[in-house]
Amino acid sequence: MLTQNQLKELFSIYNFSPLKRLGENYLIDGNIKDKIISEAYIGKGDTVLEIGPGFGALTIDLASSGAKVFAVEKDKKAFSILKELIRDDYPNLKLFNDDILEFDLKIISGKKRIKVIGLLPYYITTPIIEYLIKNGHLIDSILIVMQREVADRLLAQPGLKDRGSISCFVQYYTKPRYIYTIKRGSFYPAPEVDSSLVRLVILDKPSVSVKNEELFFKIIRGSFNQKRKSIINSLSRKEVLAVTKKELADIFSKAGVDPHSRPEDMPLQSFAKISNELS
């Protein structure tokens, strides 16, 4: 991988300026790179999707494992430079100049599910995670570096202030696990905040049983739009469910859910019970 001085030299040679709007911060810490690779559990026969390879900090190690590696880079200039750096040294590596949110995972999927790894741009982390989870039937696991604050939201359990609708979405479909914090100085240019390495393991079936997923997530979104209010006050707004507070009180009673609970204090099972009573 390239050091900070080597990156600066490369930027000068190619007249390249990292785009802040694309969250272009490049890993320069070899120890962190080795730790990420060791957590990826990649080997020959695996199919790997790398999101945002940049200048190959992880790419070469991934390709050296013998796995089939598909690396998707959005920045056209970074993609061209990466192609020159990689050359044709790795026949098991294929580079794509594409937006990951528009990339069709079916073209790289095979008999084995895909292992995803990536250093996610901070500005688009949540949409990428949603995209990956919606393609979860093709994916085995997701190992990603993201902004520490976003990781805290994904992992937040009931009772924590960071808990929100994205926490519920991720924890419904996956088993998320915090691995460690990566200091901002491990990147160049250095971002303004620290990052976290997180693993999401796609569940074979959702973590709770619901009759109607669309209604389930509508309830969750409606609840967290007014997260400081009690759950009954959040959901009794006409634009959420069009159900009166009295009707909701009966539903909460049948579901065994305290109507005065705050959304951030509620486990997924409570939202599932409300949804199932309404279905």
Steps between C-alpha positions, in 0.01 A plus 500: 500500500606860448637715781396861552810627316440257213139615475609864489745414223230310310259794537768727355588271208137452397378846602248329724307673776289287739134599475359590837144460365581134425658446841838412352729421793763234429631244746873544571545294817649159419415354840133592458503359147635168630237491776217562253626228267530254790139571599377441144562123507558496124641197322522320171154421363334803661327772302581845634343838427722792598322835522717805438844345443660843454866433422500136604576513874298180551461388139840341445483299824148384412610392153811330639273271706389322183138612536304640207504873573268757343592857595256784429640855489276799420767767441606480133846643555572282804380200299742579214791542740414175681497313167854625430617403849350150482587436132414139406670341798187335639279305255254432786441875549251703299459876536176687432457874458148520635273634773452218753133598542445426130719191485324170428629242746352219293779537244762396757302252709570129468445185702645658813360815651698823468725634773489880502783718624547873470602837636168679459477870413348673801241694299332191354553229763132445586377464138781250430409292806133503401595394146713212627237375742232509230733273298562286806396178326822530298726599791672300773649778710586869490822640650506879476678804633266790572473819700500420874172685559324298228632175646365603842154545346506164322604316815287690753293274724174597676556772758783676315451850361659406166227243428285586200319353202831404329598301814175304474538446124855366532427286807190351336695361204853456639708426806723809530826498696740779585861391452717802576552875459731640232651838581466777241879518464493160327369674187622766262356755473394450861122514549355714777385202707613150595367189325381156610546159343168314513388155384142432391409132467188451289246292692336198337169641620413835664565535872128533581190360331262748337193451284549817294852644462378818328270579794771398750748753360230765460435470874872521576555808279190670641614428853852637458384813318380605845742294709477720811124444520332193639435227246123552515533873432746437215272249327168677561589773252262475203781497242658189656226238540163680486402316820350680801681512832221292658534231233876504547461461876301179440766375257780571750305317770457192279867515396620535859690822421513799736342791307715748691829345386733708288600351162871503585432278803306234310639171366414382150261242648275780634472663158428156351219439750337835416534435128357150526199623700431757229544253213 
